[in-house]
Amino acid sequence: MTTQLTGDIINNIAVISALNVDDLAIGQHQFWFNVATNALNQDQHLPVWVFKGQQAGKKVMITAGIHGDELNGILTAQQLARQLQNTEICGCVIIVPAINLSGIIHHHRDFHGADQDLSTVNLNRYFPGNNQGNAAERYLAKLWHHLLLPNADIAIDLHTQTTGTCYPLYVFADFRVESALTMARLMTPDAILNDPGDQGVLETIWNQHGISAITVEVGSGKITQPELITRAVAGVMQIITHQQQLAAMTIEACAIEASNITSIRADIGGLTLANVEMLTSVKKDDVIATQYDLFGNIIKYYTAPCDGTVLSHNTDALRDAGALIVRLIHD
């Protein structure tokens, strides 16, 4: 595949329908990637940064904004781009900072289409897409085949926890992929989960195609957290710096590396306050949340089903039945 210019220019930036970074000159490049049309036949364009170094090296693909409410991930990608404008690198770094345009504009994690049968779709369950599928699947198929897959040796997908809940700086990595575990540790996160992967998730699809990948959670949805963004940028820069040595590197383990998470969800609806703080340890049967009715009466206490460390808890007190209250990480 070659880089394909459409001939269109938007705000002095060229529009492309396919990218092959091997075609590009050394230096910095900005493009609009024509990913799809909407139901009004209006083109949808994703911003793409390419930083190509003088020296040979890996192609590092960085994505963000698959979920439209996860702004810390998008802001991390943008801050990385600003930092890379003044940094000499080996190889090539490609940044796609805002994948889910419709979700971002709707303040919502999901893809929004006009098809009444489609409703909304969690894009990170449908990779690598389907050229003959619904609007979301076709959107992903164009993205995967014409932008992502041809331009990656390793990959980092930036996220946050869903709106109304929080995470620390937290990484998913498949421990069977040694270079992915090394990448996870180079992020210097608060916790790493051994993640064998779920079908349709971008990280899983990367690994299935022989491209080492991690998913990085940068705090909370719809809440800007500069400290976590700065930490995430520093971690990604460590990966970029060491990308040619990943397979041979020995990195000190993260303080919390585990293979299991347990999610405690609301049994009934109500206003719910977590009684725990992020990254604190809890014991089985400890009270971890208290739930109230509209009068303010206590209607339920929630207890830990096992020993573990608090990885996430709700920040929005309004909880439907089934909504997340606390998530524990543990062996």
N, C-alpha and C positions, 0 to 999 in steps of 0.2 A: 504494500500500500504506500502511496505517496501522499504528501500534504496537498490537499485540494482547496484552492482558493475559490470562493464563489464569485469574486469580482465585486462584492458589496463592501462598503466601508461604513462603519458606524462610529461616530465620535473619533474619527481618524484612526480607528483600529480595524484591521482587515478581518473579514468573516471567512471562516473555513468550514468545510463539511467533513474533513478528515485530516488527521495529523500524523505525521511521521517525523519525529524530532531528528532523525538521522539526516533529513533533507536540509535542516536549518543551519545557518551560519553560527559560529561561536558568538555568544553574547546573550542579550535579554530580548525576549519577544512577548508581545501580548496579542491575543486573538479573541474573537468571538466565535464560539463553536455553535453552528446551527444544528441543534439537537432534534427539533421537531417543529411542527406547526400545531397551534391550538385549534379549537372548534370554529374559530372565526378565520381560519387560514392565515393567521399571523405567525411569523417565524418566532421561535423561542431560541435565545442565544445565551450560552453559558460563558462566563469569563474564564480565560485560560492564560496562565503565566508559564513561560518556559525560560529556564536559566541554564545555559549550556556552557560548560567550562572548557578551558584550553586543554586540560589533561583528560585522558580517557578514564572512564569509571562507569558505575552503574547508573541506570535510569531509575530515579526515585520518584514515584507517583504519590502525590498527596491530595486527598479528596476531603471535602467537608460539605455540610449542608444537605446530606441525603434526607435528613429529617429537618423540616423547615423551622422548628422552634428551637433548634440547638445552636444558638448564636455564638456561644464561646468557641465552638469548633470553627465556625466561619471566621471569627475574629482572630483565632490562632493562625489560620491559613493566611489571612491578610497580613498579619504582623510578620509571619515568615517571609512573605514576598517582599515586604519593605526591608527586612534585614538582609535578604539575599541580594538586593540591589547593590550592596556595598561589600559583598563577600566573594572571594575567589573560591571556586569549587572545582572538584573533579567530577567528570561525568555530567549528568543532566538532572535537573529537578523540575518536575512539572507539577503545577498547583492548579487544581480545579476547586475553587473555594465555595461555590454556591450551586450545588447540583439540582436541588428540588425547588425550582423557581416558584411553582404554584403554592407549595407548602410555606415557603418563606413569606410570600405576600399575604397568605391567609393566617399567619401566626400559628401554624399547625404543623405537626410532625409529618403528616401524610401528603401524598400527591393528590391534587384536586383536578378532576376532569369534568367535562360537560355531560358525559354519558351517564344517564340516570341509572343504568344497570351497574355502573362501575362504582359510584359513590366516591369514597376516598380509599387510597391504597398506600400501605407501608412499603415504600420502594425497597427497603432493605430486607425484603423477603422474596424478591422476584428477580434478582440477578441470575444469569446474565441477560435476562429479557428474552423477548420472542418477537421476531419480525412480523409474525402473523397473528400476534395476540392483541390484547386491548391496548388502549392509548399508553398506559403506564409501562407495559411490557415492551412496546415498540420504542418508547422513549429510552428505556434502558438498553435495548439491543443496539440502537444507534450509538449511544454513549459508550457501551462496552467495546463494540467491534471497530469503531472509527476513531476513538480517542483513548480509552483506557488501556485495553489489552496490547495494542502495538507499541506502547511507550512505557513499559514498566519492567524492571528487574526485581524491585522490592516495592512495597506499598504500605502507606499509612493512611488509615481512614479515621478522620476526626469527628467526634460526636460529643454529646453531653447526656445526662439523664433527662427523662421526659419532664415537661413543665409540671410544676407542683411537687417535684421530688428532687433530691440532690445526690451527687456523687462527689468523692474526692478526685484527685488525678489517678485514674484507674485504667488498666490496660487488659484487654483480652488477647491471649496469644496461645497458639497450639504448641504445647511443649514438645510434641513430636518433631516439630520443625525447629532445629537448633538455632538457625539464624533469626527466626521470629522471636524466640525466647531472648536472644541477645538484644534484639531491637527493643523488646519490652523493658528489659533491665536498663538499657541506655536512656530510656525515658525518665529514669529515677522517679517512678510513680509511688503512690502510697500503697497500692495493692496491684497484684497481677493474678488473673484467673486463668487457669489451664483450660483452654477453650477448644475442644475438638471440632467445633463448628456446627452450624445448622445450615441446611440447604437453602439457597436463595440469599444468604447474607454475603455481602461483598467480600469480607475477609476470607470466608470459606471458599468462595469461588476463586479468589486469587491463589490461595494455597493449592487448590485442586489443579490449577494451571501451572504449578511449579514456581510461582512468584510468592516469595515469603512476605507475609502481611501481618499487621496488627491493627486492632481497633483501639483507639485512645478516647477515653471519656474525660472531658474537661469540665467537670463540675455540673452545674444545674442548667436546665432549660430556661430560656427567656430571662436569665439573670446574668448580667455582665460581671465577671469575676477576674479583674486584671491580674491578680497574683497567680491564679491557676493558668491563665493564658500565657503569662511570662514563663512559668515553669514548663508548660507544654512546648512552647517555642524552643526553649533551651534543650529539652529532650530531643526534639526532632532535629535540631542542629547537631547534636551529638551523633545521631544516626547518619546524617548527611556527611559529617566529618569522617566517620569510621566505616562508611558503606562498603569499601573494598575489603575490609578485614573482618566482616561479620562472622564468617564461617570459622575463623581461627581464634576469635576473641574469647577470653574468659572474664566474665563480668560478675561482680559480687551480687548475690541474690538480693532481691527486694525484701524488706522486712516482713511483708505479708505476701506469700505465694501459696495459693490453695487451688483445690480442684472442685469445690462445691459452693453453691450459694443456696440459701433458703429464703424464700420470700414470704413474709407474713402479710396477709391481705385482710381487708375489712370483711367481717362476717355479715355486718349490717351497715346501712348508711348512718352517717352522723359526723359531727365535728370532732376531729381526732387530733390529739396532740402527742407527739413522740416524747417519751420520757428518757431518751438516750441521745447521745451526741455522736457525730461522725467519728469512726475509727476507734471507738471505745469498745472494750471487751464486755461481753455479757455471759451470764451463766444460764443454763437451762432453768426455766420457770421464773426468771427475773421478769418483772413488769416492764414492758418496753413502750407501751402507749396506753392512753386513756381516751375513751370515746364518750361524747356528751350528746344529749338530745337538744332540741331548740330551747328548752327551758334552762339548759345548763346543768341538768342532772346527769350524773355518771350513769351510763347504760352498759358499759363493758370495759374491762381491762384486757389487754393483750399481753401475753407472756411469750418469752423466747422458747421455741420448741427444742433448742439444742444450744450448746456452747458455741460462741462465735464472736466475730468482730463486726461492728456496725459498718456496713458498706454504703447504705442508702437509707433515707427515711423521708417521709412526706414533709413538705414545707407548706403546702396548701392544706389547711385543716379540713376542708370539705371533702369527704370521702364517700363515694358510692360503695355499695357492697361489691367486693372483688377488687377494689382499688388497693394499690400498694401502700403499706404503712411503714414497714421496716424490712430491709434486706440484710442478711448476715452472710459473711464469707467464712468458710471453715474447711478443714481437711475432711 
